[in-house]
Amino acid sequence: MQVATTENGDLIYWAAPVGKNPNDWTTVVTGPRDSDELPEHEFGLAGFPVGVLPGSLRVEAFTPDFPDESPVFVPEED
């Protein structure tokens, strides 16, 4: 289930396997030019931005300078 995007076109998914406890679901990120390989990050939907925005979690699909000095979370409109 896609839950977010970045300004660079990266797609962020919440991996929600059938029958698996939601507390154990992971986050998957793919860049706009990535292959079919989708690396999973052992962070849930809330833990992912908490790790990524302060820079403690590095994601290969993101540019090396992500996040910038003043990251902002903007909810998408329906």
C-alpha positions as CSV (number, residue, x, y, z in Angstrom):
1,M,0.0,0.0,0.0
2,Q,1.6,3.3,-1.1
3,V,1.6,5.8,1.7
4,A,4.0,8.6,0.7
5,T,6.2,10.1,-2.0
6,T,9.2,12.4,-2.0
7,E,9.8,15.5,-4.1
8,N,12.2,13.4,-6.2
9,G,9.5,10.8,-7.0
10,D,10.5,8.1,-4.6
11,L,7.6,5.9,-3.5
12,I,7.1,4.8,0.0
13,Y,5.0,1.7,0.8
14,W,3.8,0.1,3.9
15,A,4.3,-3.7,3.4
16,A,1.2,-5.3,4.8
17,P,1.4,-9.1,4.2
18,V,-1.9,-10.9,4.7
19,G,-2.0,-12.7,8.1
20,K,0.9,-10.8,9.5
21,N,0.5,-8.7,12.7
22,P,0.4,-4.9,11.7
23,N,3.0,-4.3,14.4
24,D,5.4,-6.3,12.3
25,W,4.7,-4.7,8.9
26,T,7.7,-3.0,7.3
27,T,8.4,0.0,5.0
28,V,9.6,-0.4,1.4
29,V,11.1,2.5,-0.6
30,T,11.7,2.6,-4.3
31,G,13.2,5.4,-6.3
32,P,11.9,6.6,-9.7
33,R,14.8,4.8,-11.5
34,D,15.2,1.7,-9.2
35,S,15.1,-1.9,-10.3
36,D,12.5,-4.4,-9.3
37,E,14.4,-5.0,-6.0
38,L,12.4,-3.4,-3.2
39,P,14.5,-3.2,0.0
40,E,12.5,-3.5,3.2
41,H,13.2,-1.3,6.2
42,E,12.4,-2.8,9.6
43,F,10.4,0.3,10.6
44,G,6.6,0.6,10.7
45,L,4.6,3.4,9.3
46,A,5.2,5.7,12.3
47,G,8.8,4.7,12.9
48,F,10.0,5.3,9.3
49,P,9.7,9.1,9.3
50,V,10.9,9.3,12.9
51,G,14.1,7.6,11.6
52,V,14.4,9.2,8.2
53,L,13.7,12.9,8.9
54,P,16.4,13.4,11.6
55,G,18.8,11.5,9.4
56,S,19.4,8.5,11.7
57,L,18.0,6.1,9.0
58,R,19.7,6.2,5.6
59,V,17.7,5.0,2.6
60,E,19.6,4.0,-0.5
61,A,16.9,5.2,-2.9
62,F,17.0,8.8,-1.5
63,T,19.6,11.3,-2.6
64,P,22.7,11.6,-0.4
65,D,21.6,15.0,0.8
66,F,18.2,13.8,2.0
67,P,16.8,15.1,4.2
68,D,17.8,18.7,3.9
69,E,18.5,20.9,6.9
70,S,14.8,21.7,7.5
71,P,12.7,18.6,6.5
72,V,8.9,19.1,6.3
73,F,6.2,16.5,6.3
74,V,3.2,17.5,4.1
75,P,0.2,15.2,4.1
76,E,-1.2,14.4,0.7
77,E,-4.7,15.6,-0.1
78,D,-7.3,13.1,-1.4
